Amino acid sequence: MVGVSSQAKIKTEESCIANIEANKGVVTQINVFTVAPENQQALIELLIESAKSVCEIPGWISASVHRSADGTRVVNYAQAENMEAQERIVASLRANGFFERNAKLGEAHPGLYEVVYTLMR
């Protein structure tokens, strides 16, 4: 799922493209989950639910969920306008039990990043 918002209508479509631009100050969280293949789809569904639960928080930009071909990983690529927005999003996810629920399905390996280069056709 990809969502796009700037106090605008939220898009939830498989065909949307997240806007990834270098040097814009956007905070990007890339979280790679290792999962048992039988838990991959359940984790994907939970990550979509969690994205929908925070998409109206000021500063939330997008979330994109990816599955590995071998069924052993799920990647969540999420963007926030700045670190303050990222902290509000994380606080909401924690308060609503999403981290605890994620941990039951897979092992999270999160990191915060800033895009420094993109190349597109």
N, CA, C and O atoms as CSV, one atom per row, in Angstrom:
chain,resi,resn,atom,element,x,y,z
A,1,MET,N,N,0.831,-1.161,0.000
A,1,MET,CA,C,0.000,0.000,0.000
A,1,MET,C,C,0.873,1.221,0.000
A,1,MET,O,O,1.912,1.255,0.659
A,2,VAL,N,N,0.461,2.211,-0.728
A,2,VAL,CA,C,1.146,3.481,-0.736
A,2,VAL,C,C,0.126,4.530,-0.385
A,2,VAL,O,O,-0.977,4.530,-0.930
A,3,GLY,N,N,0.469,5.413,0.504
A,3,GLY,CA,C,-0.423,6.517,0.805
A,3,GLY,C,C,0.287,7.818,0.564
A,3,GLY,O,O,1.501,7.910,0.748
A,4,VAL,N,N,-0.448,8.828,0.156
A,4,VAL,CA,C,0.131,10.139,-0.053
A,4,VAL,C,C,-0.790,11.136,0.604
A,4,VAL,O,O,-1.993,11.132,0.339
A,5,SER,N,N,-0.244,12.007,1.471
A,5,SER,CA,C,-1.078,12.983,2.143
A,5,SER,C,C,-0.292,14.224,2.471
A,5,SER,O,O,0.873,14.143,2.863
A,6,SER,N,N,-0.896,15.335,2.321
A,6,SER,CA,C,-0.392,16.598,2.819
A,6,SER,C,C,-1.638,17.413,3.131
A,6,SER,O,O,-1.896,18.442,2.507
A,7,GLN,N,N,-2.399,16.942,4.096
A,7,GLN,CA,C,-3.717,17.442,4.423
A,7,GLN,C,C,-4.630,17.309,3.199
A,7,GLN,O,O,-5.625,18.025,3.085
A,8,ALA,N,N,-4.297,16.405,2.297
A,8,ALA,CA,C,-5.105,16.117,1.116
A,8,ALA,C,C,-5.751,14.755,1.292
A,8,ALA,O,O,-5.562,14.092,2.312
A,9,LYS,N,N,-6.505,14.350,0.303
A,9,LYS,CA,C,-7.153,13.046,0.347
A,9,LYS,C,C,-6.109,11.941,0.332
A,9,LYS,O,O,-5.152,12.005,-0.440
A,10,ILE,N,N,-6.280,10.937,1.168
A,10,ILE,CA,C,-5.375,9.803,1.245
A,10,ILE,C,C,-5.629,8.890,0.058
A,10,ILE,O,O,-6.780,8.587,-0.258
A,11,LYS,N,N,-4.564,8.449,-0.603
A,11,LYS,CA,C,-4.677,7.484,-1.689
A,11,LYS,C,C,-4.265,6.126,-1.160
A,11,LYS,O,O,-3.250,6.003,-0.476
A,12,THR,N,N,-5.040,5.118,-1.470
A,12,THR,CA,C,-4.704,3.753,-1.093
A,12,THR,C,C,-4.871,2.897,-2.329
A,12,THR,O,O,-5.942,2.349,-2.588
A,13,GLU,N,N,-3.794,2.793,-3.085
A,13,GLU,CA,C,-3.851,2.062,-4.337
A,13,GLU,C,C,-2.544,1.319,-4.550
A,13,GLU,O,O,-1.467,1.796,-4.195
A,14,GLU,N,N,-2.670,0.142,-5.137
A,14,GLU,CA,C,-1.470,-0.617,-5.444
A,14,GLU,C,C,-0.659,0.043,-6.547
A,14,GLU,O,O,0.537,-0.220,-6.668
A,15,SER,N,N,-1.287,0.901,-7.361
A,15,SER,CA,C,-0.589,1.508,-8.486
A,15,SER,C,C,0.017,2.871,-8.177
A,15,SER,O,O,0.644,3.465,-9.055
A,16,CYS,N,N,-0.146,3.388,-6.965
A,16,CYS,CA,C,0.461,4.669,-6.603
A,16,CYS,C,C,1.976,4.532,-6.528
A,16,CYS,O,O,2.505,3.440,-6.319
A,17,ILE,N,N,2.648,5.628,-6.698
A,17,ILE,CA,C,4.099,5.641,-6.570
A,17,ILE,C,C,4.465,6.628,-5.470
A,17,ILE,O,O,4.072,7.794,-5.522
A,18,ALA,N,N,5.212,6.167,-4.477
A,18,ALA,CA,C,5.674,7.056,-3.417
A,18,ALA,C,C,6.658,8.044,-4.015
A,18,ALA,O,O,7.477,7.681,-4.859
A,19,ASN,N,N,6.577,9.286,-3.582
A,19,ASN,CA,C,7.480,10.321,-4.064
A,19,ASN,C,C,8.767,10.258,-3.244
A,19,ASN,O,O,8.752,10.509,-2.039
A,20,ILE,N,N,9.868,9.924,-3.893
A,20,ILE,CA,C,11.156,9.817,-3.214
A,20,ILE,C,C,12.091,10.848,-3.825
A,20,ILE,O,O,12.498,10.721,-4.980
A,21,GLU,N,N,12.429,11.873,-3.044
A,21,GLU,CA,C,13.295,12.940,-3.522
A,21,GLU,C,C,14.460,13.112,-2.565
A,21,GLU,O,O,14.309,13.014,-1.347
A,22,ALA,N,N,15.614,13.369,-3.137
A,22,ALA,CA,C,16.822,13.551,-2.327
A,22,ALA,C,C,16.855,14.942,-1.707
A,22,ALA,O,O,16.347,15.912,-2.268
A,23,ASN,N,N,17.463,15.003,-0.543
A,23,ASN,CA,C,17.791,16.256,0.129
A,23,ASN,C,C,16.587,17.161,0.391
A,23,ASN,O,O,16.676,18.378,0.232
A,24,LYS,N,N,15.472,16.571,0.790
A,24,LYS,CA,C,14.260,17.337,1.102
A,24,LYS,C,C,13.981,17.380,2.600
A,24,LYS,O,O,13.002,17.990,3.031
A,25,GLY,N,N,14.842,16.728,3.406
A,25,GLY,CA,C,14.640,16.723,4.844
A,25,GLY,C,C,13.616,15.708,5.332
A,25,GLY,O,O,13.312,15.654,6.523
A,26,VAL,N,N,13.086,14.907,4.420
A,26,VAL,CA,C,12.098,13.891,4.785
A,26,VAL,C,C,12.788,12.785,5.571
A,26,VAL,O,O,13.894,12.367,5.229
A,27,VAL,N,N,12.127,12.313,6.628
A,27,VAL,CA,C,12.636,11.193,7.415
A,27,VAL,C,C,12.049,9.918,6.836
A,27,VAL,O,O,10.832,9.780,6.718
A,28,THR,N,N,12.922,8.990,6.477
A,28,THR,CA,C,12.489,7.716,5.913
A,28,THR,C,C,12.830,6.607,6.892
A,28,THR,O,O,13.978,6.458,7.310
A,29,GLN,N,N,11.816,5.831,7.249
A,29,GLN,CA,C,12.063,4.651,8.068
A,29,GLN,C,C,11.967,3.439,7.159
A,29,GLN,O,O,10.958,3.222,6.489
A,30,ILE,N,N,13.036,2.653,7.150
A,30,ILE,CA,C,13.035,1.384,6.430
A,30,ILE,C,C,13.151,0.298,7.488
A,30,ILE,O,O,14.133,0.222,8.226
A,31,ASN,N,N,12.126,-0.534,7.543
A,31,ASN,CA,C,12.080,-1.590,8.545
A,31,ASN,C,C,12.022,-2.923,7.811
A,31,ASN,O,O,11.049,-3.222,7.120
A,32,VAL,N,N,13.068,-3.713,7.968
A,32,VAL,CA,C,13.125,-5.035,7.344
A,32,VAL,C,C,12.759,-6.060,8.417
A,32,VAL,O,O,13.440,-6.186,9.434
A,33,PHE,N,N,11.685,-6.777,8.172
A,33,PHE,CA,C,11.227,-7.821,9.083
A,33,PHE,C,C,11.650,-9.177,8.529
A,33,PHE,O,O,11.497,-9.439,7.336
A,34,THR,N,N,12.177,-10.030,9.386
A,34,THR,CA,C,12.381,-11.427,9.012
A,34,THR,C,C,11.187,-12.191,9.563
A,34,THR,O,O,10.789,-12.005,10.713
A,35,VAL,N,N,10.619,-13.057,8.720
A,35,VAL,CA,C,9.405,-13.771,9.084
A,35,VAL,C,C,9.474,-15.218,8.620
A,35,VAL,O,O,10.198,-15.548,7.681
A,36,ALA,N,N,8.721,-16.064,9.281
A,36,ALA,CA,C,8.488,-17.406,8.757
A,36,ALA,C,C,7.538,-17.232,7.574
A,36,ALA,O,O,6.623,-16.412,7.645
A,37,PRO,N,N,7.732,-17.975,6.500
A,37,PRO,CA,C,6.873,-17.802,5.316
A,37,PRO,C,C,5.379,-17.839,5.621
A,37,PRO,O,O,4.601,-17.127,4.985
A,38,GLU,N,N,4.974,-18.650,6.574
A,38,GLU,CA,C,3.551,-18.724,6.902
A,38,GLU,C,C,3.028,-17.468,7.609
A,38,GLU,O,O,1.816,-17.285,7.721
A,39,ASN,N,N,3.933,-16.600,8.086
A,39,ASN,CA,C,3.537,-15.351,8.746
A,39,ASN,C,C,3.648,-14.128,7.842
A,39,ASN,O,O,3.251,-13.032,8.239
A,40,GLN,N,N,4.178,-14.298,6.642
A,40,GLN,CA,C,4.427,-13.133,5.785
A,40,GLN,C,C,3.142,-12.347,5.490
A,40,GLN,O,O,3.111,-11.132,5.687
A,41,GLN,N,N,2.101,-13.009,5.031
A,41,GLN,CA,C,0.873,-12.293,4.664
A,41,GLN,C,C,0.218,-11.648,5.876
A,41,GLN,O,O,-0.299,-10.535,5.770
A,42,ALA,N,N,0.225,-12.310,7.015
A,42,ALA,CA,C,-0.369,-11.730,8.226
A,42,ALA,C,C,0.379,-10.462,8.630
A,42,ALA,O,O,-0.244,-9.486,9.048
A,43,LEU,N,N,1.707,-10.465,8.510
A,43,LEU,CA,C,2.481,-9.265,8.840
A,43,LEU,C,C,2.179,-8.152,7.843
A,43,LEU,O,O,2.036,-6.995,8.237
A,44,ILE,N,N,2.084,-8.480,6.581
A,44,ILE,CA,C,1.733,-7.473,5.572
A,44,ILE,C,C,0.396,-6.825,5.925
A,44,ILE,O,O,0.273,-5.600,5.897
A,45,GLU,N,N,-0.579,-7.619,6.249
A,45,GLU,CA,C,-1.896,-7.094,6.605
A,45,GLU,C,C,-1.827,-6.214,7.848
A,45,GLU,O,O,-2.506,-5.190,7.918
A,46,LEU,N,N,-1.016,-6.600,8.824
A,46,LEU,CA,C,-0.854,-5.804,10.040
A,46,LEU,C,C,-0.161,-4.478,9.731
A,46,LEU,O,O,-0.546,-3.443,10.276
A,47,LEU,N,N,0.847,-4.491,8.873
A,47,LEU,CA,C,1.532,-3.247,8.513
A,47,LEU,C,C,0.605,-2.304,7.756
A,47,LEU,O,O,0.671,-1.089,7.944
A,48,ILE,N,N,-0.249,-2.844,6.912
A,48,ILE,CA,C,-1.237,-2.009,6.218
A,48,ILE,C,C,-2.206,-1.402,7.229
A,48,ILE,O,O,-2.529,-0.216,7.154
A,49,GLU,N,N,-2.664,-2.214,8.168
A,49,GLU,CA,C,-3.551,-1.708,9.229
A,49,GLU,C,C,-2.861,-0.602,10.026
A,49,GLU,O,O,-3.472,0.423,10.328
A,50,SER,N,N,-1.597,-0.810,10.362
A,50,SER,CA,C,-0.885,0.193,11.152
A,50,SER,C,C,-0.708,1.490,10.363
A,50,SER,O,O,-0.834,2.575,10.931
A,51,ALA,N,N,-0.417,1.392,9.056
A,51,ALA,CA,C,-0.277,2.595,8.226
A,51,ALA,C,C,-1.594,3.366,8.174
A,51,ALA,O,O,-1.607,4.592,8.287
A,52,LYS,N,N,-2.680,2.657,8.007
A,52,LYS,CA,C,-3.987,3.311,7.968
A,52,LYS,C,C,-4.312,3.989,9.289
A,52,LYS,O,O,-5.014,5.000,9.312
A,53,SER,N,N,-3.804,3.437,10.397
A,53,SER,CA,C,-4.103,4.005,11.714
A,53,SER,C,C,-3.368,5.323,11.967
A,53,SER,O,O,-3.793,6.107,12.816
A,54,VAL,N,N,-2.274,5.579,11.245
A,54,VAL,CA,C,-1.486,6.798,11.484
A,54,VAL,C,C,-1.488,7.773,10.309
A,54,VAL,O,O,-0.877,8.837,10.400
A,55,CYS,N,N,-2.149,7.441,9.229
A,55,CYS,CA,C,-2.045,8.267,8.020
A,55,CYS,C,C,-2.641,9.661,8.156
A,55,CYS,O,O,-2.377,10.519,7.313
A,56,GLU,N,N,-3.428,9.908,9.177
A,56,GLU,CA,C,-3.988,11.244,9.390
A,56,GLU,C,C,-3.167,12.077,10.370
A,56,GLU,O,O,-3.497,13.236,10.621
A,57,ILE,N,N,-2.104,11.500,10.925
A,57,ILE,CA,C,-1.249,12.251,11.845
A,57,ILE,C,C,-0.503,13.320,11.045
A,57,ILE,O,O,0.090,13.015,10.011
A,58,PRO,N,N,-0.527,14.570,11.516
A,58,PRO,CA,C,0.186,15.633,10.786
A,58,PRO,C,C,1.658,15.266,10.571
A,58,PRO,O,O,2.358,14.875,11.505
A,59,GLY,N,N,2.108,15.398,9.329
A,59,GLY,CA,C,3.494,15.094,8.989
A,59,GLY,C,C,3.703,13.724,8.388
A,59,GLY,O,O,4.772,13.452,7.840
A,60,TRP,N,N,2.700,12.841,8.476
A,60,TRP,CA,C,2.813,11.528,7.826
A,60,TRP,C,C,2.758,11.761,6.329
A,60,TRP,O,O,1.935,12.546,5.859
A,61,ILE,N,N,3.627,11.086,5.561
A,61,ILE,CA,C,3.639,11.240,4.104
A,61,ILE,C,C,3.182,9.973,3.407
A,61,ILE,O,O,2.239,10.008,2.617
A,62,SER,N,N,3.844,8.844,3.689
A,62,SER,CA,C,3.506,7.628,2.937
A,62,SER,C,C,4.015,6.385,3.648
A,62,SER,O,O,4.849,6.448,4.551
A,63,ALA,N,N,3.482,5.255,3.207
A,63,ALA,CA,C,3.975,3.947,3.633
A,63,ALA,C,C,3.878,3.013,2.442
A,63,ALA,O,O,2.881,3.008,1.720
A,64,SER,N,N,4.915,2.228,2.246
A,64,SER,CA,C,4.950,1.234,1.173
A,64,SER,C,C,5.406,-0.083,1.778
A,64,SER,O,O,6.431,-0.137,2.457
A,65,VAL,N,N,4.650,-1.140,1.533
A,65,VAL,CA,C,4.972,-2.446,2.093
A,65,VAL,C,C,5.407,-3.368,0.962
A,65,VAL,O,O,4.748,-3.451,-0.075
A,66,HIS,N,N,6.524,-4.058,1.174
A,66,HIS,CA,C,7.111,-4.941,0.159
A,66,HIS,C,C,7.252,-6.349,0.730
A,66,HIS,O,O,7.549,-6.519,1.913
A,67,ARG,N,N,7.040,-7.346,-0.105
A,67,ARG,CA,C,7.244,-8.736,0.322
A,67,ARG,C,C,8.407,-9.325,-0.471
A,67,ARG,O,O,8.593,-8.994,-1.642
A,68,SER,N,N,9.184,-10.191,0.161
A,68,SER,CA,C,10.266,-10.880,-0.550
A,68,SER,C,C,9.690,-12.051,-1.322
A,68,SER,O,O,8.675,-12.630,-0.935
A,69,ALA,N,N,10.341,-12.389,-2.404
A,69,ALA,CA,C,9.886,-13.491,-3.249
A,69,ALA,C,C,9.964,-14.836,-2.525
A,69,ALA,O,O,9.176,-15.741,-2.800
A,70,ASP,N,N,10.917,-14.960,-1.601
A,70,ASP,CA,C,11.077,-16.245,-0.903
A,70,ASP,C,C,10.204,-16.376,0.344
A,70,ASP,O,O,10.218,-17.418,1.000
A,71,GLY,N,N,9.443,-15.325,0.678
A,71,GLY,CA,C,8.510,-15.398,1.797
A,71,GLY,C,C,9.111,-15.170,3.169
A,71,GLY,O,O,8.403,-15.290,4.170
A,72,THR,N,N,10.401,-14.843,3.250
A,72,THR,CA,C,11.056,-14.738,4.557
A,72,THR,C,C,11.290,-13.308,5.042
A,72,THR,O,O,11.818,-13.104,6.134
A,73,ARG,N,N,10.901,-12.319,4.239
A,73,ARG,CA,C,11.093,-10.925,4.645
A,73,ARG,C,C,9.915,-10.069,4.199
A,73,ARG,O,O,9.251,-10.352,3.202
A,74,VAL,N,N,9.682,-9.015,4.972
A,74,VAL,CA,C,8.733,-7.961,4.618
A,74,VAL,C,C,9.453,-6.653,4.911
A,74,VAL,O,O,10.092,-6.509,5.953
A,75,VAL,N,N,9.347,-5.708,3.996
A,75,VAL,CA,C,9.978,-4.404,4.176
A,75,VAL,C,C,8.891,-3.340,4.208
A,75,VAL,O,O,8.018,-3.298,3.342
A,76,ASN,N,N,8.958,-2.489,5.211
A,76,ASN,CA,C,8.069,-1.335,5.314
A,76,ASN,C,C,8.912,-0.087,5.086
A,76,ASN,O,O,9.868,0.168,5.819
A,77,TYR,N,N,8.556,0.685,4.071
A,77,TYR,CA,C,9.245,1.930,3.729
A,77,TYR,C,C,8.262,3.047,4.027
A,77,TYR,O,O,7.259,3.188,3.327
A,78,ALA,N,N,8.531,3.843,5.054
A,78,ALA,CA,C,7.596,4.880,5.484
A,78,ALA,C,C,8.282,6.233,5.524
A,78,ALA,O,O,9.464,6.334,5.853
A,79,GLN,N,N,7.526,7.276,5.185
A,79,GLN,CA,C,8.094,8.620,5.148
A,79,GLN,C,C,7.290,9.567,6.047
A,79,GLN,O,O,6.065,9.482,6.138
A,80,ALA,N,N,8.019,10.469,6.705
A,80,ALA,CA,C,7.421,11.531,7.510
A,80,ALA,C,C,8.102,12.842,7.151
A,80,ALA,O,O,9.260,12.852,6.733
A,81,GLU,N,N,7.388,13.945,7.315
A,81,GLU,CA,C,7.920,15.247,6.925
A,81,GLU,C,C,9.167,15.652,7.702
A,81,GLU,O,O,10.039,16.337,7.166
A,82,ASN,N,N,9.256,15.230,8.968
A,82,ASN,CA,C,10.393,15.612,9.812
A,82,ASN,C,C,10.451,14.680,11.014
A,82,ASN,O,O,9.600,13.806,11.176
A,83,MET,N,N,11.452,14.872,11.846
A,83,MET,CA,C,11.645,13.983,12.994
A,83,MET,C,C,10.512,14.118,14.010
A,83,MET,O,O,10.138,13.126,14.636
A,84,GLU,N,N,9.963,15.300,14.187
A,84,GLU,CA,C,8.858,15.476,15.127
A,84,GLU,C,C,7.644,14.655,14.681
A,84,GLU,O,O,6.988,14.012,15.500
A,85,ALA,N,N,7.353,14.682,13.388
A,85,ALA,CA,C,6.244,13.881,12.872
A,85,ALA,C,C,6.532,12.396,13.053
A,85,ALA,O,O,5.647,11.630,13.436
A,86,GLN,N,N,7.760,11.993,12.778
A,86,GLN,CA,C,8.148,10.590,12.947
A,86,GLN,C,C,7.927,10.146,14.392
A,86,GLN,O,O,7.435,9.045,14.636
A,87,GLU,N,N,8.285,10.992,15.340
A,87,GLU,CA,C,8.109,10.664,16.750
A,87,GLU,C,C,6.628,10.549,17.120
A,87,GLU,O,O,6.261,9.682,17.914
A,88,ARG,N,N,5.773,11.410,16.557
A,88,ARG,CA,C,4.319,11.317,16.809
A,88,ARG,C,C,3.772,10.000,16.254
A,88,ARG,O,O,2.949,9.345,16.894
A,89,ILE,N,N,4.228,9.622,15.074
A,89,ILE,CA,C,3.768,8.390,14.441
A,89,ILE,C,C,4.170,7.179,15.269
A,89,ILE,O,O,3.353,6.296,15.529
A,90,VAL,N,N,5.431,7.141,15.682
A,90,VAL,CA,C,5.928,6.018,16.480
A,90,VAL,C,C,5.187,5.945,17.814
A,90,VAL,O,O,4.841,4.856,18.272
A,91,ALA,N,N,4.944,7.093,18.439
A,91,ALA,CA,C,4.226,7.100,19.719
A,91,ALA,C,C,2.819,6.523,19.554
A,91,ALA,O,O,2.351,5.771,20.409
A,92,SER,N,N,2.151,6.871,18.463
A,92,SER,CA,C,0.808,6.342,18.218
A,92,SER,C,C,0.834,4.837,17.970
A,92,SER,O,O,0.006,4.098,18.503
A,93,LEU,N,N,1.788,4.390,17.158
A,93,LEU,CA,C,1.904,2.950,16.886
A,93,LEU,C,C,2.175,2.168,18.165
A,93,LEU,O,O,1.593,1.107,18.393
A,94,ARG,N,N,3.065,2.705,18.996
A,94,ARG,CA,C,3.391,2.040,20.263
A,94,ARG,C,C,2.169,2.014,21.183
A,94,ARG,O,O,1.853,0.976,21.766
A,95,ALA,N,N,1.485,3.147,21.315
A,95,ALA,CA,C,0.334,3.240,22.209
A,95,ALA,C,C,-0.800,2.317,21.772
A,95,ALA,O,O,-1.578,1.852,22.606
A,96,ASN,N,N,-0.896,2.053,20.490
A,96,ASN,CA,C,-1.967,1.202,19.966
A,96,ASN,C,C,-1.558,-0.254,19.799
A,96,ASN,O,O,-2.283,-1.039,19.187
A,97,GLY,N,N,-0.394,-0.621,20.344
A,97,GLY,CA,C,0.013,-2.021,20.397
A,97,GLY,C,C,0.556,-2.625,19.111
A,97,GLY,O,O,0.726,-3.841,19.027
A,98,PHE,N,N,0.832,-1.792,18.101
A,98,PHE,CA,C,1.303,-2.355,16.833
A,98,PHE,C,C,2.690,-2.989,16.933
A,98,PHE,O,O,2.949,-4.004,16.286
A,99,PHE,N,N,3.576,-2.413,17.724
A,99,PHE,CA,C,4.920,-2.994,17.836
A,99,PHE,C,C,4.860,-4.378,18.471
A,99,PHE,O,O,5.544,-5.307,18.040
A,100,GLU,N,N,4.037,-4.496,19.496
A,100,GLU,CA,C,3.876,-5.784,20.172
A,100,GLU,C,C,3.278,-6.823,19.217
A,100,GLU,O,O,3.721,-7.971,19.186
A,101,ARG,N,N,2.293,-6.422,18.456
A,101,ARG,CA,C,1.672,-7.339,17.489
A,101,ARG,C,C,2.648,-7.717,16.375
A,101,ARG,O,O,2.693,-8.874,15.955
A,102,ASN,N,N,3.437,-6.739,15.890
A,102,ASN,CA,C,4.453,-7.041,14.868
A,102,ASN,C,C,5.431,-8.092,15.373
A,102,ASN,O,O,5.791,-9.015,14.643
A,103,ALA,N,N,5.857,-7.949,16.618
A,103,ALA,CA,C,6.868,-8.840,17.188
A,103,ALA,C,C,6.386,-10.293,17.245
A,103,ALA,O,O,7.202,-11.215,17.245
A,104,LYS,N,N,5.083,-10.501,17.295
A,104,LYS,CA,C,4.548,-11.858,17.318
A,104,LYS,C,C,4.639,-12.533,15.950
A,104,LYS,O,O,4.554,-13.756,15.848
A,105,LEU,N,N,4.811,-11.729,14.903
A,105,LEU,CA,C,4.831,-12.272,13.541
A,105,LEU,C,C,6.216,-12.303,12.910
A,105,LEU,O,O,6.476,-13.106,12.014
A,106,GLY,N,N,7.107,-11.429,13.376
A,106,GLY,CA,C,8.440,-11.382,12.783
A,106,GLY,C,C,9.386,-10.544,13.613
A,106,GLY,O,O,8.981,-9.897,14.579
A,107,GLU,N,N,10.649,-10.562,13.231
A,107,GLU,CA,C,11.680,-9.792,13.929
A,107,GLU,C,C,11.981,-8.534,13.126
A,107,GLU,O,O,12.353,-8.604,11.954
A,108,ALA,N,N,11.815,-7.371,13.777
A,108,ALA,CA,C,11.999,-6.083,13.111
A,108,ALA,C,C,13.451,-5.633,13.171
A,108,ALA,O,O,14.150,-5.838,14.164
A,109,HIS,N,N,13.882,-5.013,12.078
A,109,HIS,CA,C,15.223,-4.415,11.985
A,109,HIS,C,C,15.054,-3.017,11.400
A,109,HIS,O,O,15.311,-2.806,10.215
A,110,PRO,N,N,14.612,-2.035,12.244
A,110,PRO,CA,C,14.315,-0.698,11.734
A,110,PRO,C,C,15.541,0.200,11.651
A,110,PRO,O,O,16.540,-0.009,12.339
A,111,GLY,N,N,15.434,1.197,10.794
A,111,GLY,CA,C,16.452,2.234,10.696
A,111,GLY,C,C,15.839,3.492,10.126
A,111,GLY,O,O,14.895,3.426,9.340
A,112,LEU,N,N,16.374,4.651,10.521
A,112,LEU,CA,C,15.931,5.937,9.992
A,112,LEU,C,C,16.965,6.442,9.002
A,112,LEU,O,O,18.169,6.339,9.238
A,113,TYR,N,N,16.483,6.994,7.882
A,113,TYR,CA,C,17.355,7.388,6.784
A,113,TYR,C,C,16.915,8.724,6.187
A,113,TYR,O,O,15.787,9.173,6.385
A,114,GLU,N,N,17.828,9.339,5.459
A,114,GLU,CA,C,17.540,10.497,4.637
A,114,GLU,C,C,17.956,10.147,3.214
A,114,GLU,O,O,19.064,9.658,2.994
A,115,VAL,N,N,17.090,10.389,2.262
A,115,VAL,CA,C,17.417,10.113,0.858
A,115,VAL,C,C,18.445,11.149,0.396
A,115,VAL,O,O,18.231,12.353,0.534
A,116,VAL,N,N,19.551,10.668,-0.149
A,116,VAL,CA,C,20.603,11.568,-0.623
A,116,VAL,C,C,20.778,11.535,-2.135
A,116,VAL,O,O,21.447,12.404,-2.695
A,117,TYR,N,N,20.187,10.541,-2.809
A,117,TYR,CA,C,20.308,10.465,-4.263
A,117,TYR,C,C,19.203,9.595,-4.826
A,117,TYR,O,O,18.882,8.541,-4.278
A,118,THR,N,N,18.629,10.045,-5.920
A,118,THR,CA,C,17.678,9.221,-6.655
A,118,THR,C,C,17.985,9.336,-8.145
A,118,THR,O,O,18.494,10.357,-8.605
A,119,LEU,N,N,17.677,8.301,-8.876
A,119,LEU,CA,C,17.841,8.275,-10.334
A,119,LEU,C,C,16.588,7.641,-10.911
A,119,LEU,O,O,16.228,6.523,-10.541
A,120,MET,N,N,15.929,8.337,-11.802
A,120,MET,CA,C,14.681,7.821,-12.379
A,120,MET,C,C,14.720,7.930,-13.885
A,120,MET,O,O,15.438,8.758,-14.444
A,121,ARG,N,N,13.952,7.097,-14.526
A,121,ARG,CA,C,13.775,7.177,-15.973
A,121,ARG,C,C,12.538,7.962,-16.254
A,121,ARG,O,O,12.184,8.161,-17.416
